[in-house]
Amino acid sequence: MALRGGTGDNPTHPKEASTHLESQDIPEEKYVAKQPPVSLQQIFRLDLAWVEAILKSKYKPKRRPPHPPLAMFNAMIYQRLKQIPSWRKLASTLKADPDLTAQLGFRKSPCFDSLSEFALRVDDETLNELVYGYVERIREQLPDLGKNVVAVDATLVRGYTKSRPRRQRKTDPDAAWGVSGDKLGRPVYVYGYKLHVVSDADYELPLTFSVSPANKAEITVFREELTELLSRGNKPEVLVADAGYDSKLNKRLCIKHGISPVIARNPRRSGSKRSRFDQILPIQPDSELWSYYYTKRSEAERLFSRLKLELGLLDLKRRTLPRVKYHFGMCLIAMLTVALASVSSGRPELSLSIEQWRY
């Protein structure tokens, strides 16, 4: 990006440009005004009374929980933000830091068994309540969330197991083989699970999610994803997806609900040339407007990148579908917690970086 000096409109090299604020075209307030830094404590100060109510309902009425449910939940969020690989490591970290234990809301540090037992209480129903509860509270401050452009995509995660011959007993019976790209012209097979996410393409935040074995094709889960998206109060104008979702049925479903599909053509299904069916699409394939919307699909790639590199999505240490879904769901909840803290502070752009919220 060229930096214009004070002697004229001709661009100059950054080292040759004047450093005096009045001699540059950039307003002085851009340099003077500094936003206050964010911290991990802002996340723990969020009003999560609704989360506490959901978690308390999972305990027996006559039994007092050994640790505050909200403190246990904060510990799980802390584990994802710090990418702590196991509950044993998390328990030892809390035991060695009494101040952190108190900030999370504990009276005493929890042991490994307490953390494991708490995770078992967070079943599929509870996980969905937490994820969609976060989305609704973010939508209260971002009313257009899920209303403009959404992106549909999936990523494959290697399971915490070794692949075995079909006749031998599997350590993870729910995992399956799936294709994760290609190398030297040959497909790369991975034994594990798929995380399917529908996200807002402008804010780069997840709206709905589901988990399946790695052999589940994206095209077969599209109907369920679209139904779940609409049932949660999302009504986007445009839906963007790659060629893995290409089918006339999926495009008709979008048009039926008033959504313009921008789905890449799959030569194995639709051929390489335009068909008469393309004429009924609201946004014509290969048009300038179609290309503009399709570039927004990269948002889904960036979302998965943050989940993998900053929240430990690939650090899977659990087996069977329900427990794997818990791990994926907590990664999404940690991302949404950062987003809620960002919009609550009036700086929604901070939700795009997890790193600065770790300290």
N, C-alpha and C positions, 0 to 999 in steps of 0.2 A: 504494500500500500504506500503510495507516494505521500511524502510530507511536504507541504507547501510552506516556503519561508516567507519572510516579510518584505523581500525586495521585489516581488512580482508574482505572477501566476505560474511561472515556469517551475516544474517539479525539481527539487534538489535532492541530493543524497541525504539520508537521515543524519550522517555525521557532519554534513556541511550546513544543515538547517539551523537557524537560530533557536536557542533554548529559552529565550525570553517569552513569557506567556503572551504579552501584548503583540508580538510580532508574528503570531501564528493564527490560523483561521479557526482553531479549535477553541471553544469558549473556555474562559478561565475557570468557571465553576466545575468543569469536568476534572480539573486538577485539584482544586481546593477541597471540594466536598468529598469526604470519605465515608463510606458506609461502615457501620460498626461490624466487627467480625462476629461470625456465628460460632456456636459451641455446642457440645454434646448436652450440656445442661439445659439448653432451650428445648430439646426434645423431651427430657424428663419433666419439664414444667408444663407440658401440654395438658389441657383438660381432657382426660381420658376416663371420665366417670362412666361413660357409656360402655367402654371396654371392660371396666371393672364389673359392671352389672351383668354383662354377658358371661364373664368368667365365673362369677360367684354362683350363677345358676347351674354350673357343672359340678358343684360340691353338694354333698348330702346336707339337708337342712339341720340335722341334729349334730353334725360334726363340724367342729371349728377347723378351718384349713391350717396346716402347720406353718405356712408362710402366706403373706398377703398376695392374693392373685395378681394384682396390678404390679407388684414388685417382681413377681416371677415373669410376667409379660415383658416388663422393662429389661429384665436380664436377657430374655430371648432376643429382643431388639438389639441390645448391646452386643450379643454374640454375633449377630449378622453384620453389624457395622464394623466390628473389630475383626471379623472373619476368624473367630475362634473355632477350631475344627471339631471339638467334641464337648460334651457336657462335663466330663471329668476335668478338662482344661479350664472350662468356665468356672466350675466350682472352686478349683485351686486359685484362679485369678481373683475371685471375690473374697476368698478367705485371706489372701495376702494383702488385700486393700480394704480396710474397714471403712474408709471415707467413701469409696465407691459403693460399697454395700449399703451404706446409709443413704446415699443419693438415689439409689434405685428404689428405696423404700423398705428395705429389710431391717428387722431388729437384730438378726444374726444371719450369718452367711449360710446359704442352703448347701446341702450336700448333693452329691451326684444323683442319689436315688430320688430326691425331691424334684430335681429338674426333669428326670426321666418320667416320673409319675405325672408331672404337670403336662408334659407333652402328650401323654396318652389321653388326657382329658380334652385336649383340643382336637375334636373329631372333625369330620368333613363339614357338618352343619355349622359348628362353631367357627371353623376357618372361613367359610363363606360369609358368615355374619360379620366377621372382623374385616375382611377385605372389602366387602361392599359397603360396610359402615364407613370406612375411611373414604371411599370414593364419593359417597353422598356428602360427607362433611367438607371435602375439598370442593365439590360442586357448589356448595353454598357460597363459597367465595370466588369460584370461577364458574359462573352460570353457563358459559358456552362449552363446558367440558363435555365431550362426546356428542356435540351437536353439529360439527362441521365435517371434518375428515377423520376417519378411523382407519387403522392399518391392522391387517390380520396376518399373523405369522406364527411359526413354531420353531423350536430349537430342540436338538437332541442332546441328552445328557447321559454319559456313561454310567451304568449302574454299579453299585457297590457289591459286585459279585464277579466270579469267574465263569465264563461260558463253558458249558459241559456238553457232551454228546446227548442227543435227544433221549436215549434210553436211560441215562443216568439221572439221579435225583438232582434237581436244581436248588442252589442256595437261595435264589430269588425266583419263585415260580411266576411272578407277574411281569418280569422283565422280558424283553424280546429283542430280536435283531432288527436294526434299522439302518438305512443308508444315510451317511453324513458326508455329502459331497463326493468328490472323486480325486484320485491321485494318479498321475501318469496315464490318464484315460481309463482308469478302472475305478469302480465304486468302492468307497470305504465303508465297511460295515461296523456298526457299533452296537453293543449289547446293553440296552438300558431303557430309558423312558423319553417321552416327548412332553414338553411344556408348550401348550397352545395359549396364546395371549391375543386379545383384541385391545388395542391401545389407541389413545388420542394422538393423532399425528402432529398436532400443534404443540401440545404440552409434554408429549413423550411420557405419558403416564398410563398404566394399565387400567382397563375398564372391566374386563372379565377374563377368566382364565380357566383352564381345565388341564388335566394330566392323563396321559394314556401310555400304554406300552409303545416302544419305538417303532413297531411295525404298523401302527395305525396311520393310514394315509390322511393327509390334511383335507383332501377333497371329501372324505367321508364324514368328517366332524364339522363341516362348515354349517350345515343346517342347525345343529345344536348350538354352535357358537353364535349364530345370528339370532336365534330364538332367545338365548340367554342375554344377549346384548340389548335387545328391544325390551325384554321383560324388566330390565333394571333401569328403565327410564331414559335410555340413550336413543336418539333419533338422528343419526348422522345424515348429511347430504350426500357424501361420497364415501365409498368403501374401496380401499386399495389392497391388493393382494398379488402375490407372485403367481407363476404358472402352475404351481402345485394345486391351486384352487380353481383352475380353469375348467368350467363345464357350463353347458347351456342351462342346466337346472339351477346351479348356484347363481348365475346371472339373472335368471327369471325370478328367483326368490328375492333378490335385491330390488329389482324393478317393482315387484308386487308390493313391497313395503315402502316404496317411494325413495329408494336409495340408488344412486348412480354407481354402477360397478365399474371399477378401473382395475381389471384383472388381466395380467399378461397372458398372451396366447400360448398354449402348449401345443407344439407341432404334432405330438403323438395323439392328441385328442381332436383338436380343432383344425389341424393342417397349418401350413405356413401362409396361406392366402386368406384374404377376407372372404366371408360368406354372407349370404343374405340375412342371416340372423344378426350380424353386426349392424345392420341398418336400423334395427329397432332400439339399439342402445342409446341412452341419453347423451353419452359422451362417446363420440366415434373413436375407435382404436386408431392409434398412430397419428392422431391429430395433435396440434400444439397444446390444446387444453388437456388432452389425455396424458401427454408427456409431462406436463407441469404437475399434475396430480400424482403420477406414478413415481416421480422423484421423491415424494413424501414417504414412500415405503421404506426408505433408508432409516426413518425414525425408529421402526421396529428393530432394526439391526443395532442401533445405538442403545435402545432399551435393553436388549439381551446382553450387549457388551457390558453395560453397567451392572447387570445382575451377575454376570460371570466374574468380572474383574474386581468389582468393588463390594459385592455382597456375598460372594462365595457360593454361587449357584452350582458350580461344578464340584464343590467340596461335599459330595454326597456320601454320607456314612450310614445310610438306612436302607432297609430292604422292604419289599412288598409295597403295593400301590398306595395304601392309606398313609404309610409313614413317609414315603417319597413325596406325596402331595403335601404333607405337613412341612417338609423342608422347603419345597418350592413356594408354598404359601407364605412362610415366614420371610423368605427373601422378598416377595412382593410387598408384604406388610411393612418391612423395614424401608423399602423404597417409598411407599405411600406415607409413612410416618415422617420421613424427611420432607416430602412434598407438603404435608399439612403444616409442618413447622415453618416451611418457607413462605407459604401463602399467608399464614397467620402473622408473620412478621412483615408482610407487605412486599416481599421480594420473591415472587414465584420463580424467577430465573435460577435461584439457588438450588432448586430441586433437580437440576441437571448434573449436579456434582455431589457425589456422596463423600468424597475425601475430606472436604472442609468441615463436615459435621462429626468427625470422629474424635475430636479433641476438645 
